[in-house]
Amino acid sequence: QVQLEESGGGLVQAGGSLRLSCVVSGNIIINRMGWYRQAPGKQRELVADITSGGNTNYADSVKGRCTISRDNAKKTVYLQMSDLKPEDTAVYYCALRHVSGYVYWGQGTQVTVSS
C-alpha cells in the first residue's frame, strides 16, 4: 500500500520560511513528485514538481521563493518556502505520479501565513 505523509506545515508570519517534507512508503517506482496547494474556495493548483531526474517546474507565483528537491533513496520530496505571503495560506498536498500515470495524494498539511 502506497502512502504519502506530509509534515512541516504551520503558522508563520509574513516574510518567514517553512520547509515541507513528504515521505513515500510502499513498494512503488516513483516518477514525478510535486506539491500542490488549495486555498479556501479555490481550486487545487500546482506549486512545484520535480522529475526523477531532478528537472523542476514552478508556478509563477512562487518562483524565486520556493525550492523543490527530492531524495530518491529516502523516497522524500521537500519544499523549501521563503518570503512567505498571506496569499500562500493553503493546505499543501504532496503528489506522486506513478510510471503508469496514476497519481497518489497525501492528506495535506496546513500552511498559514499571518500578515
Phi and psi in degrees as GROMACS dihedral restraints (atoms count N, CA, C in turn):
[ dihedral_restraints ]
;  ai    aj    ak    al  type     phi  dphi    fc
    3     4     5     6     1   -92.2    20    10
    4     5     6     7     1   131.0    20    10
    6     7     8     9     1  -135.1    20    10
    7     8     9    10     1   146.0    20    10
    9    10    11    12     1  -118.8    20    10
   10    11    12    13     1   128.2    20    10
   12    13    14    15     1  -122.5    20    10
   13    14    15    16     1   115.1    20    10
   15    16    17    18     1   -91.3    20    10
   16    17    18    19     1   154.4    20    10
   18    19    20    21     1  -155.3    20    10
   19    20    21    22     1   164.3    20    10
   21    22    23    24     1   106.9    20    10
   22    23    24    25     1    -6.7    20    10
   24    25    26    27     1   -71.9    20    10
   25    26    27    28     1   172.9    20    10
   27    28    29    30     1   161.6    20    10
   28    29    30    31     1  -167.0    20    10
   30    31    32    33     1  -102.5    20    10
   31    32    33    34     1   129.8    20    10
   33    34    35    36     1  -142.9    20    10
   34    35    36    37     1   151.1    20    10
   36    37    38    39     1   -79.2    20    10
   37    38    39    40     1   155.2    20    10
   39    40    41    42     1   -54.9    20    10
   40    41    42    43     1   137.3    20    10
   42    43    44    45     1    92.1    20    10
   43    44    45    46     1   -10.4    20    10
   45    46    47    48     1   -82.4    20    10
   46    47    48    49     1  -175.6    20    10
   48    49    50    51     1  -132.2    20    10
   49    50    51    52     1   153.7    20    10
   51    52    53    54     1  -144.8    20    10
   52    53    54    55     1   153.2    20    10
   54    55    56    57     1  -124.7    20    10
   55    56    57    58     1   117.0    20    10
   57    58    59    60     1   -94.1    20    10
   58    59    60    61     1   145.2    20    10
   60    61    62    63     1  -128.3    20    10
   61    62    63    64     1   149.5    20    10
   63    64    65    66     1  -139.8    20    10
   64    65    66    67     1   118.7    20    10
   66    67    68    69     1  -106.0    20    10
   67    68    69    70     1   131.2    20    10
   69    70    71    72     1   -99.7    20    10
   70    71    72    73     1   129.7    20    10
   72    73    74    75     1  -118.3    20    10
   73    74    75    76     1   151.2    20    10
   75    76    77    78     1   111.3    20    10
   76    77    78    79     1   160.0    20    10
   78    79    80    81     1   -86.5    20    10
   79    80    81    82     1   100.5    20    10
   81    82    83    84     1  -151.3    20    10
   82    83    84    85     1   144.3    20    10
   84    85    86    87     1   -89.0    20    10
   85    86    87    88     1   120.9    20    10
   87    88    89    90     1   -92.8    20    10
   88    89    90    91     1   133.2    20    10
   90    91    92    93     1  -106.3    20    10
   91    92    93    94     1  -108.0    20    10
   93    94    95    96     1   -85.2    20    10
   94    95    96    97     1   140.0    20    10
   96    97    98    99     1  -125.2    20    10
   97    98    99   100     1   152.2    20    10
   99   100   101   102     1  -159.3    20    10
  100   101   102   103     1   173.1    20    10
  102   103   104   105     1  -119.8    20    10
  103   104   105   106     1   133.9    20    10
  105   106   107   108     1  -123.2    20    10
  106   107   108   109     1   164.1    20    10
  108   109   110   111     1  -142.5    20    10
  109   110   111   112     1   154.6    20    10
  111   112   113   114     1  -140.3    20    10
  112   113   114   115     1   116.0    20    10
  114   115   116   117     1   -90.4    20    10
  115   116   117   118     1   157.8    20    10
  117   118   119   120     1   -55.5    20    10
  118   119   120   121     1   129.3    20    10
  120   121   122   123     1    78.0    20    10
  121   122   123   124     1     5.1    20    10
  123   124   125   126     1  -122.3    20    10
  124   125   126   127     1   162.1    20    10
  126   127   128   129     1   -77.8    20    10
  127   128   129   130     1   155.3    20    10
  129   130   131   132     1   -66.9    20    10
  130   131   132   133     1   137.1    20    10
  132   133   134   135     1  -133.5    20    10
  133   134   135   136     1   152.0    20    10
  135   136   137   138     1   -71.4    20    10
  136   137   138   139     1   134.4    20    10
  138   139   140   141     1   -98.1    20    10
  139   140   141   142     1   -53.7    20    10
  141   142   143   144     1  -163.8    20    10
  142   143   144   145     1   151.3    20    10
  144   145   146   147     1  -142.2    20    10
  145   146   147   148     1   167.2    20    10
  147   148   149   150     1  -147.2    20    10
  148   149   150   151     1   135.1    20    10
  150   151   152   153     1   -82.9    20    10
  151   152   153   154     1   172.0    20    10
  153   154   155   156     1   -63.3    20    10
  154   155   156   157     1   -24.8    20    10
  156   157   158   159     1   -87.8    20    10
  157   158   159   160     1    -3.5    20    10
  159   160   161   162     1    97.8    20    10
  160   161   162   163     1     4.5    20    10
  162   163   164   165     1   -73.9    20    10
  163   164   165   166     1   136.2    20    10
  165   166   167   168     1  -117.8    20    10
  166   167   168   169     1   158.0    20    10
  168   169   170   171     1  -144.5    20    10
  169   170   171   172     1   135.0    20    10
  171   172   173   174     1  -128.6    20    10
  172   173   174   175     1   148.0    20    10
  174   175   176   177     1   -67.8    20    10
  175   176   177   178     1   146.5    20    10
  177   178   179   180     1   -57.8    20    10
  178   179   180   181     1   -33.7    20    10
  180   181   182   183     1   -67.9    20    10
  181   182   183   184     1   -17.6    20    10
  183   184   185   186     1  -118.7    20    10
  184   185   186   187     1    -2.3    20    10
  186   187   188   189     1   -57.7    20    10
  187   188   189   190     1   133.2    20    10
  189   190   191   192     1    86.6    20    10
  190   191   192   193     1   -11.5    20    10
  192   193   194   195     1  -116.6    20    10
  193   194   195   196     1   -17.8    20    10
  195   196   197   198     1  -125.9    20    10
  196   197   198   199     1   147.2    20    10
  198   199   200   201     1  -134.1    20    10
  199   200   201   202     1   124.0    20    10
  201   202   203   204     1  -100.8    20    10
  202   203   204   205     1   141.1    20    10
  204   205   206   207     1  -148.0    20    10
  205   206   207   208     1   166.4    20    10
  207   208   209   210     1  -145.7    20    10
  208   209   210   211     1   153.3    20    10
  210   211   212   213     1  -122.2    20    10
  211   212   213   214     1    99.8    20    10
  213   214   215   216     1   -63.3    20    10
  214   215   216   217     1   -34.7    20    10
  216   217   218   219     1   -65.7    20    10
  217   218   219   220     1   -33.8    20    10
  219   220   221   222     1   -94.0    20    10
  220   221   222   223     1    -2.1    20    10
  222   223   224   225     1    52.3    20    10
  223   224   225   226     1    47.9    20    10
  225   226   227   228     1  -131.2    20    10
  226   227   228   229     1   139.5    20    10
  228   229   230   231     1  -121.6    20    10
  229   230   231   232     1   143.6    20    10
  231   232   233   234     1  -121.8    20    10
  232   233   234   235     1   153.1    20    10
  234   235   236   237     1  -133.2    20    10
  235   236   237   238     1   108.4    20    10
  237   238   239   240     1   -91.0    20    10
  238   239   240   241     1   121.0    20    10
  240   241   242   243     1  -118.1    20    10
  241   242   243   244     1   133.7    20    10
  243   244   245   246     1  -133.7    20    10
  244   245   246   247     1   168.3    20    10
  246   247   248   249     1    48.2    20    10
  247   248   249   250     1    48.0    20    10
  249   250   251   252     1   -65.6    20    10
  250   251   252   253     1   146.9    20    10
  252   253   254   255     1  -122.9    20    10
  253   254   255   256     1   156.2    20    10
  255   256   257   258     1   -54.0    20    10
  256   257   258   259     1   -32.4    20    10
  258   259   260   261     1   -72.5    20    10
  259   260   261   262     1    -5.7    20    10
  261   262   263   264     1   -82.6    20    10
  262   263   264   265     1    -7.2    20    10
  264   265   266   267     1   -61.8    20    10
  265   266   267   268     1   125.1    20    10
  267   268   269   270     1  -178.3    20    10
  268   269   270   271     1   171.5    20    10
  270   271   272   273     1   -89.1    20    10
  271   272   273   274     1   127.6    20    10
  273   274   275   276     1  -102.6    20    10
  274   275   276   277     1   129.0    20    10
  276   277   278   279     1  -116.1    20    10
  277   278   279   280     1   138.2    20    10
  279   280   281   282     1   -90.2    20    10
  280   281   282   283     1   141.4    20    10
  282   283   284   285     1  -132.2    20    10
  283   284   285   286     1   140.4    20    10
  285   286   287   288     1  -124.3    20    10
  286   287   288   289     1   125.4    20    10
  288   289   290   291     1  -102.4    20    10
  289   290   291   292     1   115.1    20    10
  291   292   293   294     1   -70.4    20    10
  292   293   294   295     1   159.8    20    10
  294   295   296   297     1   -61.2    20    10
  295   296   297   298     1   -21.2    20    10
  297   298   299   300     1   -75.9    20    10
  298   299   300   301     1   -14.7    20    10
  300   301   302   303     1   104.8    20    10
  301   302   303   304     1   -15.9    20    10
  303   304   305   306     1   -68.1    20    10
  304   305   306   307     1   142.5    20    10
  306   307   308   309     1  -112.6    20    10
  307   308   309   310     1   127.1    20    10
  309   310   311   312     1   -98.5    20    10
  310   311   312   313     1   145.5    20    10
  312   313   314   315     1  -123.1    20    10
  313   314   315   316     1   147.2    20    10
  315   316   317   318     1   -84.8    20    10
  316   317   318   319     1   178.9    20    10
  318   319   320   321     1   -81.1    20    10
  319   320   321   322     1   -18.4    20    10
  321   322   323   324     1   100.2    20    10
  322   323   324   325     1   151.6    20    10
  324   325   326   327     1  -135.9    20    10
  325   326   327   328     1   134.9    20    10
  327   328   329   330     1   -80.5    20    10
  328   329   330   331     1   131.7    20    10
  330   331   332   333     1  -119.1    20    10
  331   332   333   334     1   123.1    20    10
  333   334   335   336     1  -124.4    20    10
  334   335   336   337     1   124.4    20    10
  336   337   338   339     1  -113.4    20    10
  337   338   339   340     1   119.4    20    10
  339   340   341   342     1   -94.4    20    10
  340   341   342   343     1   147.1    20    10
